Amino acid sequence: MPTPMTRLPCLLLFTLSATAAPLPAVQVRGSPALSPLMQRAAEDYMAREPGSSVVVATGSSAFGLKSLLDGNADIAMVHGALPAALRTSLDGGGRATRRIVAGYQALLPVVSPDNPLSDIDLPRLRAVFAGAIADWRELGGAPGAITVLLAPPVGATGQAWRDAVLGSRGRFSPHGLLVSERDWAAQLAGHPGAIAIVTADELGPGLKPLTLSGQRADIESVRAGRYPLRIPLLLVVPETPAPQSAGFIRYLEQRLRQDGGRR
């Protein structure tokens, strides 16, 4: 007859096998433009779901998408719309994916505070950045050359920024000035006849934002598309996610519906 001591190994074995092993960490990779949003979501999710783990790593949109394709990421953070060829690669080989719009990054044209211009429409703004409009007189101002200051936002995909700013024109002004120092107030002070495009986070003293056809870049206008100069922020996920990421993805979608988008 077994003694209590001889039954102990069996009891321990049963207890260990009945305890669920923790799921692997959810891997989120891609553009730093979405990193603040995803870091907050990951921290909140882990706090409400003990034992869960979400790792957010930034690099680029391409880094996130390649990681998703290779099976090294559960969620790709993408700055800008996906090109058709990339959508085909993502959905090929039976690996169906879907896109979740996490929000939009608004881009704002700015001039120096003493510039009389206060509003511009998107076609004319694009003509300015393409070099087709090169004098302030063509925009109703005093005669003078327009200096186009160029520098994509930090963490942005260059192509996404180019597509948003230029549209179908596709090429920046040959007279544009590429700047490496992102102190926009100093740049505009040094080039009084200049115009630049910045993000909402970069606004500050010394910068005068222009409205686009009368629309300000407030949250509601950007989200609804009434303010047109914006870049979509996407989360690309498998149509059928892995068990460790399914709950986090559901949580993300619920959170986004409640928040109404990032910007």
C-alpha positions, -999 to 999 in steps of 0.1 A, spaced: 0 0 0 15 34 -10 26 56 18 20 94 18 57 98 8 54 75 -22 23 94 -34 41 128 -32 60 126 -65 27 118 -83 10 147 -66 38 171 -76 37 159 -112 0 164 -114 2 199 -99 29 210 -123 12 196 -154 -21 212 -144 -5 247 -141 -8 266 -174 26 276 -189 28 314 -195 22 325 -231 51 339 -250 55 377 -250 35 396 -276 60 412 -300 52 446 -314 77 461 -339 79 490 -363 77 528 -367 86 550 -336 57 572 -347 33 547 -329 57 539 -300 41 562 -274 6 549 -281 17 513 -280 39 516 -250 10 531 -230 -14 504 -243 11 476 -234 17 489 -199 -21 492 -192 -27 457 -207 0 440 -186 -14 458 -155 -49 444 -160 -37 410 -173 -12 395 -148 12 372 -164 9 388 -198 40 403 -215 41 428 -244 74 439 -259 75 471 -281 106 475 -303 111 504 -327 130 507 -359 111 515 -390 79 505 -408 99 482 -430 114 466 -399 80 459 -384 65 445 -416 95 423 -423 93 410 -387 56 402 -392 64 384 -425 92 364 -409 70 354 -379 91 374 -355 64 399 -346 27 397 -338 19 433 -347 37 457 -371 36 495 -365 34 513 -398 37 550 -406 18 557 -438 -4 537 -463 9 504 -475 20 502 -511 1 477 -533 31 455 -538 37 452 -501 0 444 -495 4 416 -520 35 402 -502 18 404 -468 -13 386 -479 5 360 -501 11 324 -492 -21 321 -471 -9 347 -445 -39 370 -445 -35 402 -426 -57 432 -418 -50 468 -410 -61 487 -379 -61 525 -382 -46 536 -349 -48 573 -357 -34 600 -379 -3 622 -377 -12 658 -387 13 678 -406 12 716 -403 26 742 -427 43 770 -407 58 804 -416 75 832 -395 51 852 -373 54 884 -393 44 866 -426 9 880 -435 -3 847 -449 -27 828 -426 -43 803 -449 -35 782 -479 -53 754 -498 -36 720 -502 -31 722 -540 -12 755 -537 8 742 -507 18 712 -528 27 736 -557 49 755 -533 68 724 -521 71 711 -557 86 745 -568 57 754 -591 49 784 -569 81 802 -560 71 837 -550 50 850 -522 33 873 -546 15 843 -561 -1 837 -527 -12 872 -522 18 884 -503 46 909 -510 70 900 -537 98 877 -525 112 843 -531 97 814 -511 124 793 -493 111 757 -488 127 741 -457 127 703 -460 131 678 -432 107 648 -427 94 644 -391 115 624 -367 105 587 -370 86 593 -402 88 571 -433 102 594 -460 78 581 -486 48 586 -464 58 622 -457 65 628 -494 31 613 -504 12 635 -479 30 667 -488 34 663 -525 5 641 -535 7 632 -572 34 659 -579 60 635 -565 91 657 -565 102 684 -542 113 719 -554 149 718 -567 154 750 -547 143 734 -514 167 738 -485 174 705 -466 179 713 -430 195 690 -404 188 711 -373 152 708 -363 150 741 -343 122 754 -366 119 788 -349 156 794 -355 153 782 -391 124 805 -399 142 834 -381 172 828 -403 150 825 -434 122 850 -430 107 841 -464 106 804 -456 79 778 -452 82 745 -435 60 715 -425 61 703 -389 41 680 -366 19 692 -338 45 683 -312 70 707 -329 48 738 -327 60 765 -304 69 802 -302 83 816 -334 61 794 -356 29 806 -372 8 776 -384 -13 781 -415 -49 768 -418 -57 746 -448 -88 760 -466 -99 774 -433 -94 741 -414 -73 739 -382 -54 707 -374 -75 699 -343 -82 663 -333 -117 661 -347 -108 677 -381 -78 655 -385 -97 623 -376 -126 631 -398 -104 640 -428 -116 676 -429 -80 686 -423 -64 668 -452 -26 669 -445 -23 638 -425 -5 605 -424 -23 573 -413 -8 553 -384 -15 517 -390 -12 484 -370 -9 454 -393 -19 421 -377 -26 386 -389 -62 378 -397 -60 349 -373 -36 360 -346 -15 337 -324 -30 329 -289 -6 352 -271 -16 383 -291 -53 377 -297 -63 392 -264 -40 422 -267 -53 430 -302 -89 429 -289 -79 452 -261 -62 476 -286 -93 478 -308 -116 485 -279 -92 511 -266 -90 528 -300 -127 529 -303 -130 546 -269 -101 570 -276 -112 578 -311 -77 577 -325 -43 590 -315 -43 625 -332 
